[in-house]
Amino acid sequence: QTGALAALASALGAGYAATAGQPAKIYEPAAFGQAVNDGAGVIVGPLLKEELVALTQGVASMPVPVLALNYLDANRVAPPGLFQFGLAPEDEARAAADDAFARGFQRALTMTPASDWGNRVQAAFETRLRELGGKVVEAGRYSGEPSNWSDPVRKLLRYVPIDNKQKAAEARAKAGPDIDPQRRNDFDFVFLAGRASQARVLWPLFRYYHADRTPVYATSAVNEGRGDGDLAGIRFCDAPWLLDASGAQTALHDAALSGRNLDAARFYAFGADAHRLASRIAGNALRPGDVVDGAT
């Protein structure tokens, strides 16, 4: 309720309350035992990964069902009674791999920031693509000032400049159809991870270095909710009601966007889905393999 994530947590709580028809009772994570003693049937949270780790440390099973709003790391075993649900960019990276492979694209080049976020997204994308039968041909990284990002893009594409127009035309003629003699041709698509401000620099560089006709994927971090010519052609996934506010989702969409930025609106949808899942858990009506039509 305080600190850097307070606005997002507030939006999450508002989405939960709007779907439930009443506000939830709020506890600090340290008061988990008090919530159990107060008779909670299902506990939703905590939101932060470190608080989730602390909550499950050395626990054989949860005393009541817990819908965590984050994920334990893969090397940690979730105790019985713990359900994990979050807005993870790794999920979006895996979705990008699924969609690309379904469209016949099997060989990827990736460009991700040299950061913990970038490493996690890259690893999730590469692992999922490999599981499907595809592969990451080469992984590029970018960091520092945008003025320095041309070099990693050029190196990733193995771009070779040909300044003479006649020689360039002759090279294209000799290369054959669908082959670019000035860059590598051993990939089908590009996975580009970063915020919209970063993608606005990187995607034009890919186009400049002759990858302009290449399918490109990203995460919802590139979506700022408005048309953007610099990002035209990039495929990404996002909360469905953010992309198509029609039918039953219209009221939720309007309420979520009222006075909020897109990040907060996504957390509003996250809260709405948290209530949907918690209700199913409370009624013992959430089974493996169930599909839940949610706002996220």
Salt bridges, closest charged atoms under 4 A:
ASP38 OD2 - LYS25 NZ 3.87
ASP73 OD1 - LYS49 NZ 3.11
GLU90 OE2 - ARG120 NH1 2.59
ASP91 OD1 - ARG94 NH2 2.83
ASP98 OD1 - ARG128 NE 2.65
ASP99 OD2 - ARG103 NE 2.77
ASP99 OD2 - ARG235 NE 3.27
ASP116 OD2 - ARG120 NE 3.24
GLU131 OE1 - ARG128 NH1 3.25
GLU138 OE1 - ARG158 NH2 3.48
GLU138 OE1 - ARG184 NH1 2.58
ASP151 OD1 - ARG154 NH2 2.27
ASP151 OD2 - LYS155 NZ 3.20
ASP180 OD2 - HIS210 ND1 2.92
ASP186 OD1 - ARG184 NE 2.73
ASP188 OD1 - ARG107 NH2 2.85
GLU224 OE1 - ARG200 NH2 2.69
GLU224 OE1 - ARG226 NH2 3.46
ASP228 OD2 - ARG200 NE 2.52
ASP228 OD2 - ARG226 NH1 3.98
ASP238 OD2 - ARG266 NH2 2.79
ASP254 OD1 - HIS253 ND1 3.32
ASP263 OD1 - ARG266 NH1 2.99
ASP273 OD1 - ARG276 NH1 2.59
ASP290 OD2 - ARG280 NH2 3.05
